[in-house]
Amino acid sequence: MRTNERKIAWGITGAGAFLKECIDLISSFPADKIDVFLSKAGEEVVKIYKLWDRIKGYNLILDKSASSPSCGLFYSGAYSVLIVAPATSNTVAKMVYGIADSLITNIFAQSGKAGIPSIVLPTDVDEGLVSFSPSGKKIVLRRRRIDEENILKLKEMDNVTVVDSVRELKKLLEGLL
């Protein structure tokens, strides 16, 4: 499925894991093909990791209001797919239990209601995932049982694809653009 005139909606949460790789992937596509939605924590983390300049040329939708008026775009036919990458364990838990209290969880809920497929890259996909702090310090992440259970539940949701790596996400994107 090619998007042609429809865009990709890309949600970024407050995760450091996979963040640079996701920004690299976003940056590899023209700005007119992707709208970037940032949760409040996503905006903070992108700035902390000094990656803001890499995405500032894209249409950035920030988490600035309680009602997330940008959700209406998901009913207008503007988007062919929603990508949430990276997705924190907090965001994944809210997705699984239908809690839509942030920009990212709102657009996830609305994309599902509008029949738009979602692709999610959780930060807790593997035990022992290696990530890096903003200063470059290596961090080995532990996955809690509840996070693993939530990822399994997310995989069972209709019209949701869970990917295990940025490489897998890139392959899916190549078929869309």
Secondary structure as GFF3:
##gff-version 3
##sequence-region A 1 177
A	DSSP	beta_strand	7	12	.	.	.	ID=ss1
A	DSSP	alpha_helix	19	27	.	.	.	ID=ss2
A	DSSP	three_ten_helix	31	33	.	.	.	ID=ss3
A	DSSP	beta_strand	34	38	.	.	.	ID=ss4
A	DSSP	alpha_helix	40	48	.	.	.	ID=ss5
A	DSSP	alpha_helix	52	55	.	.	.	ID=ss6
A	DSSP	beta_strand	59	62	.	.	.	ID=ss7
A	DSSP	three_ten_helix	69	75	.	.	.	ID=ss8
A	DSSP	beta_strand	79	87	.	.	.	ID=ss9
A	DSSP	alpha_helix	89	97	.	.	.	ID=ss10
A	DSSP	alpha_helix	103	113	.	.	.	ID=ss11
A	DSSP	beta_strand	118	122	.	.	.	ID=ss12
A	DSSP	beta_strand	129	132	.	.	.	ID=ss13
A	DSSP	beta_strand	138	141	.	.	.	ID=ss14
A	DSSP	alpha_helix	145	155	.	.	.	ID=ss15
A	DSSP	beta_strand	160	162	.	.	.	ID=ss16
A	DSSP	alpha_helix	166	174	.	.	.	ID=ss17
###
